[in-house]
Amino acid sequence: MSKYDIIVLGSGPGGYVAAIRASQLGFKTAIIEKESLGGICLNWGCIPTKALLKSAQVFEYLKHAEDYGLKVKDADYDFDAVVKRSRGVADGMSKGVQFLMKKNKIDVINGYGKLKPGKKIDVDGTEYSANNIIIATGARSRELPSLPQDGKKVIGYREAMSLPKQPKKMIVVGSGAIGVEFAYFYNSMGTEVTIVEYLPNIVPVEDEDVSKQLERSFKKNGIKIMTSAEVTSVDTSGKGVKATVKTKKGEEVLEADIVLSAVGIKSNIENIGLEDVGIVVDRDKIIVNDFYQTNIPGYYAIGDVTPGQALAHVASAEGILCVEKLAGQHVEALDYGNIPGCTYCTPEIASVGLTEKQAKEKGYDIKVGKFPFSASGKASAGGNKDGFVKVIFDAKYGEWLGCHMIGATVTDMIAEAVLGRKLETTGHEVLKAVHPHPTMSEAVMEAVADAYDECIHI
């Protein structure tokens, strides 16, 4: 039986990062993966979707070339080639993880791993043991009883990434990050898209102003949006699919070629031996302490199988913390209140901290500032004037409570707010930090200036 210091089960952005950090710290490490290295994120999630979205964005630019004084005749696209490019990007990233495994002398074990008592894992009949086992098996598309996925007419995000044929009409159920990203992509490619959202606003976890702005931008691009609506049943017996949608006004039947179910994720915790080992699970999540130890010594869990936010960068941070704690380093527990969230449709969305509503509910006396990209020289020059930056500060101490952005490149800008909040930066300190002009990022400074009644450009 092969013996390791650490075995990681699952090679997504939590698992492979944990394995690399473990190797760096001198642990003899192995990683188990049943499909492709990199997990869902690299192969069927974060990375290939961004490739699809980039193709859509470039096509949008071509369609509006005249706005930039350019002439492009008969701009067209090849749907198969767009999908093929996306798959190529994903394959390249997965090969990159293979290289990192070799570089860091991590043993890669291909197969289906099942936990066993005594800090062992069975992989397709071969047993391995370790001093510590880290569970990082991730999650998959969640299915609703009223919306069973058949992989053809009712699909999840995985099928949406590699459809053999572009649908003429698509219904997207759910308007979180996955839903709105695919809605934008298919709409840009010419598919007629309808979004059905159960809650009153699309992207419901975001600040209400951001939700309203995205709704305006999407409607302007021809996406139909139904909020406070629920798909109660689907009929796939005909050529296409008929979805019965319950709204405040009554029932409505929508017809489409494809229904994309984007109603969240389901943790991959079944059939991996949790019950055999006695690891405690609550509401589809493995219960862990601040440093990801389960109730059974020697077994740890990180990423989407634990109660924190189901985001790739969260899984990576958890994996590093878990391993560093195992190595005896002094580490601080992760601050889940300072995790940035990013959505990569157009316009992009990025946020961190409290929304305005949450800050008020918590009893803060707040200062709110907002700077529209319509007043930004860089946004005007780039032809991307949709959106704004919104900041929220505690009026008493100047604490940066939240930052919410919608617009071009904002997913690259949110790190300023994350770092500022980590360093307990006040509003006045942001104001006195000179921001470069002309850039999209100076909108952060302008929004802070607006909160303190010092804004120059609006």
C-alpha positions as CSV (number, residue, x, y, z in Angstrom):
1,M,0.0,0.0,0.0
2,S,1.3,3.5,-1.0
3,K,1.7,5.8,2.0
4,Y,1.6,9.6,1.7
5,D,1.7,12.6,4.1
6,I,-1.3,14.1,2.3
7,I,-3.8,12.8,-0.3
8,V,-6.1,15.2,-2.0
9,L,-9.4,13.8,-3.4
10,G,-10.4,16.0,-6.4
11,S,-8.2,18.2,-8.6
12,G,-10.2,21.4,-9.0
13,P,-9.0,24.8,-8.0
14,G,-9.2,23.8,-4.4
15,G,-7.6,20.4,-4.7
16,Y,-4.7,21.0,-7.1
17,V,-3.8,24.3,-5.3
18,A,-3.8,22.4,-1.9
19,A,-1.6,19.7,-3.4
20,I,1.0,22.2,-4.8
21,R,1.2,24.1,-1.5
22,A,1.5,20.7,0.4
23,S,4.4,19.8,-1.8
24,Q,6.1,23.2,-1.4
25,L,5.9,22.6,2.4
26,G,7.7,19.3,2.1
27,F,4.8,16.9,2.3
28,K,4.8,13.7,0.2
29,T,1.6,14.4,-1.8
30,A,-0.8,12.6,-4.1
31,I,-3.9,13.8,-5.9
32,I,-6.8,11.6,-7.1
33,E,-9.0,12.7,-10.1
34,K,-11.6,10.7,-11.9
35,E,-11.8,12.9,-15.0
36,S,-9.4,15.7,-16.1
37,L,-7.0,17.6,-13.9
38,G,-8.3,21.1,-13.1
39,G,-11.8,19.9,-12.2
40,I,-15.0,21.6,-13.3
41,C,-13.5,25.1,-13.2
42,L,-10.7,24.6,-15.7
43,N,-12.5,22.1,-17.9
44,W,-16.3,22.9,-17.8
45,G,-16.6,26.1,-15.8
46,C,-14.7,29.3,-15.1
47,I,-12.1,29.1,-17.9
48,P,-14.0,27.8,-21.0
49,T,-17.0,30.0,-20.3
50,K,-14.7,33.0,-20.3
51,A,-13.4,31.9,-23.7
52,L,-17.0,31.7,-25.0
53,L,-17.8,35.1,-23.6
54,K,-14.7,36.6,-25.2
55,S,-15.9,35.3,-28.6
56,A,-19.3,36.9,-28.0
57,Q,-17.7,40.2,-27.0
58,V,-15.5,40.3,-30.1
59,F,-18.5,39.6,-32.3
60,E,-20.4,42.4,-30.5
61,Y,-17.5,44.8,-31.4
62,L,-17.6,43.7,-35.0
63,K,-21.3,44.3,-35.2
64,H,-20.8,47.8,-33.8
65,A,-17.6,48.6,-35.7
66,E,-19.1,51.7,-37.2
67,D,-19.5,53.2,-33.8
68,Y,-15.6,53.3,-33.8
69,G,-15.3,54.8,-37.3
70,L,-14.5,51.4,-38.8
71,K,-16.2,49.4,-41.5
72,V,-16.6,45.6,-41.3
73,K,-18.8,44.0,-44.0
74,D,-21.0,41.0,-43.3
75,A,-19.6,40.1,-39.8
76,D,-20.5,36.5,-39.1
77,Y,-19.6,33.7,-36.8
78,D,-19.0,30.0,-36.8
79,F,-20.7,28.5,-33.7
80,D,-18.8,25.2,-33.9
81,A,-15.5,27.1,-34.2
82,V,-16.4,29.3,-31.1
83,V,-17.1,26.1,-29.1
84,K,-13.9,24.5,-30.4
85,R,-11.8,27.5,-29.3
86,S,-13.3,27.3,-25.9
87,R,-12.5,23.6,-25.6
88,G,-9.0,24.3,-26.8
89,V,-8.4,26.9,-24.1
90,A,-9.7,24.5,-21.4
91,D,-7.5,21.7,-22.7
92,G,-4.5,24.0,-22.6
93,M,-5.2,25.0,-19.0
94,S,-5.6,21.3,-17.9
95,K,-2.3,20.5,-19.5
96,G,-0.8,23.4,-17.5
97,V,-2.0,21.7,-14.3
98,Q,-0.4,18.4,-15.4
99,F,2.9,20.3,-15.8
100,L,2.5,21.8,-12.3
101,M,1.9,18.3,-10.8
102,K,5.1,17.0,-12.4
103,K,7.1,20.1,-11.4
104,N,6.0,19.8,-7.8
105,K,6.6,16.0,-7.7
106,I,2.9,15.2,-6.9
107,D,1.7,11.7,-7.7
108,V,-1.4,11.8,-9.9
109,I,-3.8,8.9,-9.3
110,N,-6.5,8.6,-12.0
111,G,-9.7,6.9,-11.0
112,Y,-12.7,7.1,-8.6
113,G,-11.6,7.6,-5.0
114,K,-13.7,6.4,-2.0
115,L,-12.8,7.3,1.6
116,K,-12.3,4.5,4.1
117,P,-11.8,4.5,7.8
118,G,-8.2,4.6,9.1
119,K,-7.2,7.5,6.7
120,K,-7.3,5.3,3.6
121,I,-8.7,5.8,0.1
122,D,-9.7,3.1,-2.3
123,V,-9.2,4.0,-6.0
124,D,-10.9,1.4,-8.2
125,G,-9.7,-1.4,-6.0
126,T,-6.2,-0.1,-5.1
127,E,-5.8,1.2,-1.6
128,Y,-3.7,4.2,-0.6
129,S,-3.1,5.7,2.9
130,A,-2.1,9.1,4.2
131,N,-1.6,10.9,7.5
132,N,-4.1,13.5,6.2
133,I,-6.8,13.3,3.6
134,I,-8.3,16.5,2.0
135,I,-11.7,16.1,0.3
136,A,-12.1,18.6,-2.6
137,T,-14.7,16.9,-4.8
138,G,-16.5,20.1,-5.8
139,A,-20.1,20.4,-7.1
140,R,-22.3,19.9,-10.1
141,S,-25.4,21.5,-11.6
142,R,-28.4,21.2,-9.2
143,E,-31.6,19.7,-10.6
144,L,-35.1,20.8,-9.6
145,P,-37.9,18.2,-9.4
146,S,-39.9,20.4,-11.8
147,L,-37.0,20.7,-14.2
148,P,-35.3,17.3,-14.7
149,Q,-32.3,17.5,-17.0
150,D,-32.1,15.1,-19.9
151,G,-28.9,16.6,-21.3
152,K,-30.6,17.4,-24.7
153,K,-33.6,19.7,-24.3
154,V,-33.2,20.5,-20.6
155,I,-29.5,21.0,-19.9
156,G,-27.1,22.2,-17.3
157,Y,-24.0,24.4,-17.7
158,R,-21.8,21.6,-18.9
159,E,-24.0,20.8,-22.0
160,A,-24.5,24.6,-22.6
161,M,-20.8,24.9,-23.2
162,S,-20.6,22.4,-26.1
163,L,-24.0,22.2,-27.8
164,P,-23.7,20.6,-31.3
165,K,-26.1,23.1,-32.7
166,Q,-27.0,26.7,-31.7
167,P,-30.6,27.0,-30.5
168,K,-32.9,29.6,-32.0
169,K,-34.7,30.0,-28.7
170,M,-33.5,29.4,-25.2
171,I,-35.0,29.7,-21.8
172,V,-32.5,30.3,-18.9
173,V,-33.9,29.4,-15.5
174,G,-32.0,31.2,-12.8
175,S,-30.1,34.4,-13.0
176,G,-27.1,33.9,-10.9
177,A,-23.6,34.2,-12.5
178,I,-24.0,31.0,-14.6
179,G,-27.4,32.0,-15.9
180,V,-26.6,35.6,-16.9
181,E,-23.3,34.6,-18.4
182,F,-24.9,32.1,-20.7
183,A,-27.8,34.4,-21.4
184,Y,-25.4,37.1,-22.6
185,F,-23.4,34.6,-24.7
186,Y,-26.3,33.1,-26.6
187,N,-28.1,36.4,-27.0
188,S,-24.9,37.9,-28.6
189,M,-24.7,34.9,-31.0
190,G,-28.3,35.6,-32.1
191,T,-30.3,33.2,-29.9
192,E,-33.6,34.5,-28.6
193,V,-33.2,34.3,-24.8
194,T,-35.7,34.5,-22.0
195,I,-34.5,34.6,-18.3
196,V,-36.8,33.2,-15.7
197,E,-35.9,34.3,-12.1
198,Y,-37.8,33.2,-9.0
199,L,-36.8,36.2,-6.9
200,P,-37.8,39.9,-7.6
201,N,-34.4,40.9,-9.1
202,I,-32.0,39.2,-11.5
203,V,-28.5,38.5,-10.0
204,P,-30.3,38.5,-6.6
205,V,-27.2,38.4,-4.4
206,E,-26.0,41.7,-5.8
207,D,-26.8,45.3,-4.6
208,E,-30.2,46.2,-5.9
209,D,-28.8,49.1,-8.1
210,V,-26.6,46.6,-9.8
211,S,-29.5,44.2,-10.5
212,K,-31.6,47.0,-12.0
213,Q,-28.7,48.2,-14.2
214,L,-28.0,44.7,-15.6
215,E,-31.8,44.3,-16.3
216,R,-31.7,47.6,-18.3
217,S,-28.6,46.6,-20.2
218,F,-30.0,43.1,-21.0
219,K,-33.4,44.4,-22.1
220,K,-31.7,46.9,-24.4
221,N,-29.9,43.9,-26.0
222,G,-33.2,42.1,-26.5
223,I,-33.1,39.6,-23.6
224,K,-36.6,39.0,-22.2
225,I,-36.6,38.9,-18.4
226,M,-39.3,37.4,-16.1
227,T,-38.8,38.0,-12.4
228,S,-40.9,36.7,-9.5
229,A,-41.5,33.8,-11.8
230,E,-41.2,30.0,-11.5
231,V,-41.0,27.2,-14.0
232,T,-43.4,24.6,-12.7
233,S,-43.1,22.0,-15.4
234,V,-41.6,21.2,-18.8
235,D,-42.9,19.2,-21.7
236,T,-40.2,17.8,-23.9
237,S,-42.5,15.4,-25.9
238,G,-42.6,17.6,-29.0
239,K,-39.9,18.9,-31.3
240,G,-38.8,21.6,-28.8
241,V,-39.7,22.2,-25.2
242,K,-42.6,23.9,-23.6
243,A,-42.1,25.4,-20.1
244,T,-45.0,26.4,-17.9
245,V,-44.1,29.5,-16.0
246,K,-46.0,30.7,-13.0
247,T,-46.1,34.5,-12.5
248,K,-48.0,37.0,-10.4
249,K,-50.4,37.4,-13.3
250,G,-51.0,33.7,-13.7
251,E,-49.5,30.9,-15.9
252,E,-47.7,31.3,-19.2
253,V,-46.3,28.7,-21.5
254,L,-43.0,29.5,-23.2
255,E,-41.7,27.6,-26.2
256,A,-38.0,27.1,-26.9
257,D,-35.5,24.7,-28.4
258,I,-33.5,24.4,-25.1
259,V,-34.1,25.1,-21.4
260,L,-30.9,25.8,-19.5
261,S,-31.3,25.1,-15.8
262,A,-29.0,27.4,-13.9
263,V,-30.5,27.2,-10.4
264,G,-27.4,26.6,-8.4
265,I,-25.1,23.7,-7.6
266,K,-25.2,20.4,-5.7
267,S,-22.2,19.2,-3.7
268,N,-20.5,16.0,-4.9
269,I,-20.6,14.2,-1.6
270,E,-22.5,11.0,-2.5
271,N,-20.7,7.7,-2.9
272,I,-17.3,8.9,-1.7
273,G,-17.4,7.1,1.6
274,L,-18.4,9.8,4.0
275,E,-20.8,7.5,5.8
276,D,-18.3,4.8,6.1
277,V,-15.8,7.1,7.8
278,G,-18.5,8.9,10.0
279,I,-17.9,12.4,8.6
280,V,-20.7,14.7,9.6
281,V,-22.8,16.4,6.8
282,D,-25.5,19.0,7.2
283,R,-27.7,20.4,4.4
284,D,-25.5,19.0,1.6
285,K,-22.3,20.3,3.1
286,I,-19.4,18.7,5.0
287,I,-19.1,20.4,8.4
288,V,-15.6,21.7,9.1
289,N,-13.9,24.0,11.6
290,D,-12.0,27.3,10.8
291,F,-9.1,25.3,9.3
292,Y,-11.2,22.7,7.4
293,Q,-10.9,19.8,9.7
294,T,-14.0,17.5,9.8
295,N,-15.2,15.8,12.9
296,I,-12.9,12.8,12.2
297,P,-9.2,13.5,12.8
298,G,-7.0,13.3,9.7
299,Y,-9.9,14.1,7.3
300,Y,-10.3,17.6,5.9
301,A,-12.7,19.2,3.4
302,I,-12.4,22.4,1.2
303,G,-14.2,24.1,-1.6
304,D,-17.8,23.6,-2.8
305,V,-18.4,20.7,-0.4
306,T,-18.1,23.0,2.6
307,P,-20.4,25.8,3.7
308,G,-18.4,28.8,2.4
309,Q,-19.1,30.6,-0.9
310,A,-18.9,28.2,-3.9
311,L,-16.2,30.1,-5.8
312,A,-12.9,28.9,-7.3
313,H,-10.8,31.5,-5.5
314,V,-12.4,30.6,-2.2
315,A,-11.6,26.9,-2.7
316,S,-7.9,27.8,-3.5
317,A,-7.6,30.0,-0.5
318,E,-9.1,27.3,1.7
319,G,-6.8,24.7,0.3
320,I,-3.7,26.8,1.1
321,L,-4.9,27.7,4.6
322,C,-5.7,24.0,5.4
323,V,-2.3,22.8,4.3
324,E,-0.4,25.6,6.0
325,K,-2.2,24.9,9.3
326,L,-1.3,21.2,8.9
327,A,2.4,22.3,8.5
328,G,2.2,24.1,11.9
329,Q,2.3,27.6,10.4
330,H,0.5,30.5,12.2
331,V,-2.5,31.3,9.9
332,E,-5.6,33.3,10.3
333,A,-9.1,32.0,9.5
334,L,-10.4,33.1,6.2
335,D,-12.6,36.3,6.3
336,Y,-15.7,35.2,4.3
337,G,-17.0,38.8,4.6
338,N,-14.3,40.0,2.3
339,I,-14.6,37.6,-0.6
340,P,-15.1,39.2,-4.0
341,G,-17.8,37.9,-6.4
342,C,-17.5,38.3,-10.2
343,T,-19.9,37.8,-13.0
344,Y,-18.5,37.9,-16.6
345,C,-21.4,38.8,-18.8
346,T,-21.4,42.2,-20.5
347,P,-21.6,44.5,-18.6
348,E,-19.4,42.7,-16.0
349,I,-20.4,42.7,-12.3
350,A,-18.0,42.7,-9.4
351,S,-18.7,43.2,-5.7
352,V,-17.3,42.7,-2.2
353,G,-18.7,43.3,1.3
354,L,-22.2,44.6,2.3
355,T,-24.9,45.8,0.0
356,E,-26.5,49.1,0.9
357,K,-29.6,47.2,2.1
358,Q,-27.4,44.9,4.3
359,A,-25.5,47.8,5.8
360,K,-28.7,49.5,6.8
361,E,-30.2,46.3,8.2
362,K,-27.0,45.9,10.4
363,G,-27.7,49.3,11.8
364,Y,-24.8,51.2,10.3
365,D,-25.1,55.0,9.7
366,I,-23.7,55.0,6.1
367,K,-22.2,57.2,3.4
368,V,-23.0,56.0,-0.1
369,G,-21.1,57.2,-3.2
370,K,-21.8,56.4,-6.8
371,F,-19.9,57.3,-10.0
372,P,-21.4,56.5,-13.4
373,F,-19.2,55.3,-16.2
374,S,-21.0,57.7,-18.5
375,A,-18.9,60.4,-16.7
376,S,-15.7,58.5,-17.3
377,G,-13.3,59.6,-20.1
378,K,-11.9,56.1,-20.5
379,A,-15.3,54.5,-20.6
380,S,-16.5,57.0,-23.2
381,A,-13.4,56.5,-25.4
382,G,-13.9,52.7,-25.2
383,G,-17.6,52.9,-26.0
384,N,-18.5,51.2,-22.7
385,K,-20.5,53.8,-20.8
386,D,-23.0,51.4,-19.2
387,G,-22.7,50.9,-15.4
388,F,-21.2,52.5,-12.3
389,V,-19.1,52.1,-9.2
390,K,-20.9,52.2,-5.9
391,V,-19.2,52.4,-2.5
392,I,-20.6,52.2,1.0
393,F,-18.8,53.5,4.1
394,D,-19.5,53.6,7.8
395,A,-20.1,57.3,8.5
396,K,-18.7,57.2,12.0
397,Y,-15.3,55.5,11.5
398,G,-14.9,55.6,7.7
399,E,-14.8,51.8,7.4
400,W,-15.2,50.6,3.8
401,L,-18.3,48.4,4.2
402,G,-19.0,47.4,0.6
403,C,-18.1,48.1,-3.1
404,H,-20.3,47.2,-6.0
405,M,-19.5,47.7,-9.7
406,I,-21.1,47.0,-13.0
407,G,-19.4,47.8,-16.3
408,A,-16.5,47.0,-18.6
409,T,-13.4,45.4,-16.9
410,V,-14.8,45.7,-13.3
411,T,-13.9,42.1,-12.5
412,D,-10.2,43.4,-12.8
413,M,-10.9,46.4,-10.7
414,I,-12.6,44.9,-7.6
415,A,-9.3,43.8,-6.1
416,E,-8.6,47.4,-5.0
417,A,-11.7,47.2,-2.7
418,V,-10.8,43.8,-1.4
419,L,-7.2,44.9,-0.5
420,G,-8.4,48.2,0.9
421,R,-10.9,46.4,3.2
422,K,-8.3,43.9,4.2
423,L,-6.0,46.7,5.2
424,E,-8.8,48.6,7.0
425,T,-8.5,51.5,4.6
426,T,-10.8,54.5,5.2
427,G,-12.6,56.6,2.6
428,H,-10.2,59.5,3.0
429,E,-7.2,57.2,2.4
430,V,-8.7,56.0,-0.9
431,L,-9.3,59.7,-1.9
432,K,-5.7,60.6,-1.2
433,A,-4.3,57.6,-3.2
434,V,-3.7,59.1,-6.6
435,H,-5.5,57.1,-9.3
436,P,-4.2,57.1,-12.9
437,H,-6.1,59.0,-15.6
438,P,-7.7,58.1,-17.9
439,T,-8.6,54.7,-16.5
440,M,-11.7,52.8,-15.6
441,S,-10.2,52.3,-12.1
442,E,-10.3,56.0,-11.2
443,A,-14.1,55.6,-11.0
444,V,-13.4,54.0,-7.6
445,M,-11.8,57.2,-6.3
446,E,-14.6,59.3,-7.8
447,A,-17.3,57.1,-6.2
448,V,-15.5,57.5,-2.8
449,A,-15.3,61.3,-3.4
450,D,-19.0,61.3,-4.1
451,A,-19.7,59.6,-0.7
452,Y,-17.8,62.4,1.0
453,D,-19.3,65.2,-1.2
454,E,-16.0,65.9,-2.9
455,C,-16.7,64.5,-6.4
456,I,-15.2,66.6,-9.2
457,H,-16.6,65.1,-12.3
458,I,-20.3,64.7,-11.6
